[in-house]
């Protein structure tokens, strides 16, 4: 089986690492990087740490407005896919790279397999929601992490090609966790003690394009009684620099962290405050309570299990959630058992045969 995998943004490198490892044991994979993320700390560090083979093709598209960026990827991917003509085009998640890949492949009549299919925030103001809805409708194979995802697809009339495989991020996390414990010195490097700090990340357009919203989140974090480690996404850093915002003294800023450092940091945190999707689940799997600074989440199961609170961006609401943070007694396997990467490959093999 010949597979072209298309990645471009940070979370996709993590997911692809888990799946490529299994796929390449018996099949041919051509890895294409769109170049959506290009800083060393946003891209190369993941390839180095997770042992991902260098991409066979890098389109070097870079940043831009949505239309400009997605359009450039679409043109580049169409050329690549027309040359490669694989059995499957494998795409991950909900970024502009995912959408461009899905569109380019489906217009060429190539079957698309979507990992992390069926997730919905039901908020069409999010670019990611547009991307995931469209890609699900273009995909031949929908690889879902949960039953909720299957129900979301059914509600939109998608009933064919659906497989519940679990979550490949769990495979990536388990692979990294032991390694992170040995190899990461992130706690002493950032001057924090296990159990006595909070990890915060904020990068979504909805929270950074409107600086007042970002400042509300930072104000709440500044009121924390323990240090807050804040690895800053380049988009967020630009807003902080442009507005010359004076960060609260309790906050420890860092560059975006590599995967091993991030896993080590989250594993020993008292709590996580984030607008990231992946981090909500990583916190859950590592047994750390999460506070989500959005108005909704795609990962509703973590909320129902009591490990994640969706509080919006009001400073008072975030501060009270932080003060009241606690670990529920139970942590059921919400997104399946480990082995999602193997299950994905088996499903693709069976369909390609
Ligand atoms: C993208 C995804 C989002 C995902 C996130 C992970 C879309 C619509 N969104 O958001 O779902 O959670 O990746 O990080 O695809 N920048 C740099 N260096 C880089 C990359 C970006 O400086 O290597 C800056 C640029 O100013 C850029 C901005 O960050 O304009 C935003 O980057 P972009 O790739 O457009 O989206 P993300 O916010 O990273």
Boltz pocket constraint, residues with backbone or C-beta under 6 A from the ligand:
constraints:
  - pocket:
      binder: B
      contacts: [[A, 9], [A, 10], [A, 11], [A, 36], [A, 37], [A, 38], [A, 39], [A, 42], [A, 43], [A, 63], [A, 64], [A, 94], [A, 95], [A, 96], [A, 97], [A, 127], [A, 128], [A, 203], [A, 204], [A, 205], [A, 234], [A, 235], [A, 238], [A, 277]]
      max_distance: 6.0
